[in-house]
């Protein structure tokens, strides 16, 4: 009997910064951790899609990246049609271009399960 891995980890170098993205999939959702530098739990947002529009809540507020966190969580939830929690530990603000690239990379991981 083969056991399918539900854990995926990738490193992305964007704008001279290194981000670690860890993805843990479940039957009804996922947990995504995005870190830069130390692998700490950071700000958190949870989203659920059970209809046409995701519903979100902030679990641990962010000082800087609350919109990024909410958008990431809602987009993932819409793709997987389930519950999603995103944690982001980002010591420095990310600019809009870096956020866009990072979002694209994470969405590729979600769609490809890797």
N, C-alpha and C positions, 0 to 999 in steps of 0.2 A: 504494500500500500504506500503510495507516494503522498507526501504531505506538501501541500502548496504553501509557499512563503507568502505571508501577508505583510511583511515588513520590507520597506525599501528606503535606501539612503543615497543621496547624491550631493556632491559638492559643485557649486557654481561660482566661477570667477566672473564678476560683473563690475566694471568701472573700478578696477584695482581693489576690489573688496571680495572676500570669500564668504559665501553663504552655505550653510549646511541645511539640507531639507530632509527631514525624516517623515515617512508616511507609514501609518499603520492602518490597514483596511479591516473592516468588519463586515458582516453580512448586511447590516443596516446603516453603515456609515463609515467614517474615517476620522483619524486624528492626524493632524499635520503640525510638525514643529519646524519653525524656521529660525535659525540662530546665526549669529555672526560672532566669531571669537569663542567665548565660553559657551558650552552647551547647557544653557540655563532655561528653565521654564520662564516665559515672559508673559506679556499681555495676552489675554485670551478672548476669543469671540466664538460663540456657538451659533450655528444656523441649522434649520431644518426645512426641507422642502417636502411638503405633502400636498401642494396645490400648485398653481401657476407661479406664485411668487414666494421666495424664501422668507422665513421669519428668523430674525437674528436678535441676539442679546450679547452684551459685553459681560464677560465673567470677571476678568481682571482688566481694568482700564489701562489705556496706553497714554503716555504723555505726548507722544509725537505721531504715532502711526495708526491712529484709530480708524481712519477711512480705509487705508490699505488693508488692515486686518479684517474689517467688516466686508469689504468687497471680495477679498480672497475667500473668506468663509462662505459667503453667499454663492459665489461662483462654483466652488467645489460642491456645495450642497445641491445646487441645480444639476450639475453633471451626474452626480451619483444618485440623485433622487432619494436622499436620506439625511441622516444627522451628520454634521461635521463640526469638529472643534479645531480651531487654529490657534497655536501659540507662537508668538513672535518675540524673540529676544534680539533687539537691534539697538546696540548702544548709541549709534549715530543715526540721524535722520537719513532716509533714502530719498533721492530726487525722483521725479516722476518717470524719467527714462529707466532708471534702475528698477523702480517698482514695476513698470510695465514688462521689462525683460524677465524679472523674477516671477511675476504672475504667469507669464507665458510658459516658463520652464516648469513651474509647479503644475499647471494645467496639463502639460504633456505627460508628466509623471502620473497624474490621476487617470488620464485617458489610456495610458499604456500600462498602468500598474507596475511601474518600475522607476 
